[in-house]
Amino acid sequence: MVTSHCIKRIQERNINIDIEMLEFLCQKSEGKSVAFILGEVKFLDDENYIILIVRNYEAVTIQFRRKSQTITAHALQVEVVSRYPCIF
């Protein structure tokens, strides 16, 4: 399931991703807290990763994180970080 907060963030940031893809990633998470790195984008003159956070089969938020920042499970407060490139 994709939360309304997540949908709002996608719209605000003009991220071109199908909601069905997010539903697929929710199922792929197997109920764990997972950060999916979906792709890269230039935002505010900086290179960023697009990261989907899934908890308990729900896509709770999508965020940009600078490439220079730490991208670890601990930093993102999840159990697993997975690369699943689907935004180009």
C-alpha positions, -999 to 999 in steps of 0.1 A, spaced: 0 0 0 12 35 -8 4 61 19 -12 95 10 20 111 24 41 92 -1 18 101 -30 19 137 -19 58 137 -19 59 121 -54 36 148 -67 55 177 -50 88 165 -64 74 156 -99 88 121 -97 78 100 -127 70 66 -112 40 43 -115 21 36 -83 19 -1 -93 57 -1 -92 56 12 -56 30 -15 -47 54 -41 -62 82 -28 -40 60 -29 -9 54 -66 -16 91 -72 -23 100 -58 11 85 -89 27 73 -68 57 108 -55 66 118 -19 68 135 -13 35 150 18 18 149 13 -20 173 35 -40 152 41 -71 175 63 -91 193 96 -93 182 131 -100 197 166 -100 179 187 -74 189 222 -61 221 220 -81 232 188 -63 232 151 -73 207 132 -52 194 97 -48 157 91 -49 149 68 -19 116 50 -12 111 40 25 88 10 30 77 -2 65 53 -31 71 44 -34 35 36 3 32 54 29 12 56 56 39 77 83 21 99 91 -8 129 114 -3 159 129 -20 192 124 -3 225 140 -15 250 115 -28 275 131 -4 254 120 26 256 86 43 233 60 27 232 32 52 204 13 69 213 30 102 212 65 87 179 58 70 165 40 101 156 8 82 168 -28 83 179 -31 47 190 -7 19 184 -21 -16 192 -7 -51 162 -11 -74 168 13 -103 135 21 -120 137 59 -124 161 72 -151 
